Amino acid sequence: MELSKQAWIAIAIFLAAYGAIISEKLDRTKIALIGASLVILLKVLPQHEAIAAARGRHRPVSPKERRAFCNNE
């Protein structure tokens, strides 16, 4: 099993955030926001899927929903 570049980036962000939380040098909320921002900015997870996950929609976004969301921006 070989991991993609995006998977390695996600793992690195997770480990960095976990380490920052353990060190207690920054507030956990700030660390979470920085990590989430990096995931979106580095295109590990598309913005519409991140928003859907934050809203509690634990299913993939359909192509029809994706087109509707992208056309509304």
C-alpha positions as CSV (number, residue, x, y, z in Angstrom):
1,M,0.0,0.0,0.0
2,E,1.5,3.3,-1.1
3,L,0.2,6.6,0.3
4,S,-0.4,9.6,-2.0
5,K,1.3,12.9,-1.6
6,Q,-1.9,14.4,-0.1
7,A,-2.0,11.6,2.5
8,W,1.6,12.3,3.6
9,I,0.7,16.0,3.9
10,A,-2.3,15.3,6.0
11,I,-0.2,13.0,8.3
12,A,2.4,15.7,8.6
13,I,-0.2,18.3,9.5
14,F,-1.8,16.0,12.0
15,L,1.5,15.1,13.7
16,A,2.6,18.8,13.8
17,A,-0.8,19.8,15.3
18,Y,-0.6,16.9,17.8
19,G,2.9,18.0,18.8
20,A,1.9,21.6,19.2
21,I,-1.1,20.6,21.4
22,I,1.2,18.4,23.6
23,S,3.7,21.3,24.0
24,E,0.9,23.6,25.2
25,K,2.6,26.7,23.7
26,L,-0.5,27.7,21.7
27,D,-4.2,27.4,22.4
28,R,-5.7,24.2,21.1
29,T,-8.4,26.2,19.2
30,K,-5.7,28.2,17.3
31,I,-3.8,25.0,16.5
32,A,-7.0,23.3,15.2
33,L,-7.8,26.3,13.0
34,I,-4.3,26.5,11.6
35,G,-4.3,22.8,10.8
36,A,-7.7,23.0,9.1
37,S,-6.6,26.0,7.1
38,L,-3.4,24.2,6.0
39,V,-5.5,21.2,4.9
40,I,-7.6,23.4,2.7
41,L,-4.8,25.7,1.4
42,L,-2.6,22.7,0.5
43,K,-5.6,21.1,-1.3
44,V,-5.6,18.0,0.8
45,L,-9.3,18.3,1.2
46,P,-11.5,20.4,-1.1
47,Q,-13.2,23.3,0.6
48,H,-16.7,22.1,-0.1
49,E,-16.0,18.7,1.5
50,A,-14.4,20.4,4.5
51,I,-17.5,22.5,5.0
52,A,-19.8,19.5,4.6
53,A,-17.8,17.6,7.2
54,A,-18.0,20.6,9.6
55,R,-21.8,20.7,9.2
56,G,-21.9,17.0,10.2
57,R,-22.7,15.6,6.8
58,H,-20.7,12.4,7.0
59,R,-21.2,11.4,3.4
60,P,-19.4,12.3,0.3
61,V,-20.7,15.3,-1.6
62,S,-22.3,14.3,-4.8
63,P,-21.2,15.8,-8.2
64,K,-24.5,17.6,-8.4
65,E,-24.1,19.2,-5.0
66,R,-20.5,20.0,-5.9
67,R,-21.6,21.8,-9.1
68,A,-24.3,23.7,-7.2
69,F,-21.9,24.8,-4.5
70,C,-19.2,25.9,-6.9
71,N,-21.7,27.8,-9.1
72,N,-22.9,29.8,-6.0
73,E,-19.5,31.2,-5.1
